[in-house]
Amino acid sequence: MITILKSLWKDEDGASAVEYGLIAGLIAVAIVTAATLVGTNLNGLLGRISTALAGA
């Protein structure tokens, strides 16, 4: 019984999976943040172009 508990304690496969999950989550947050910023800037640019074209 003790040898089983020791082997489970030393098993790091689950820890690796959790670490990969955290990394994937952080990458997803970075992608969403970047896409939001690009979308906001692009929306402003297109708005300025539309205003300039309407005034021409």
Contacts in CASP RR format, 6 or more apart in sequence:
PFRMAT RR
TARGET T0000
AUTHOR 0000-0000-0000
METHOD contacts of the structure
MODEL  1
MITILKSLWKDEDGASAVEYGLIAGLIAVAIVTAATLVGTNLNGLLGRIS
TALAGA
END
